[in-house]
Amino acid sequence: MEMLADQMTRPTFWLAALQIMGINILLSGDNAVVIALAVRALPPRERFWGMVFGAGAAAVLLIVFTGIVATLMELPYLKLAGGLALFW
């Protein structure tokens, strides 16, 4: 626990946290547009539930995929392979 408290006093921690929040806001806005386009032709009651379930599914998928990517990033040489694929 002391290690976390030590890291939270560093400016690099807060810069990284702000970057993550900014990316999350951008991605959430994109999700909101997609959900709105998907439910626009539904009757009001179904539209409401479509927005609720769509936003909930987007949040759950964001958490799940973040966990998967965090796990994958621990694999050796995966970053190198990804960089080479981008370079190609």
Buried (B, 14 or more C-beta within 10 A) or exposed (E): EEEEEEEEEEEEEEEEEEEEEEEEEEEBEEBBEEBEEEBEEEEEEEBEEBBEEBBEEBEEEBEEEEEEEEEEEEEEEEEEEEEEEEEE
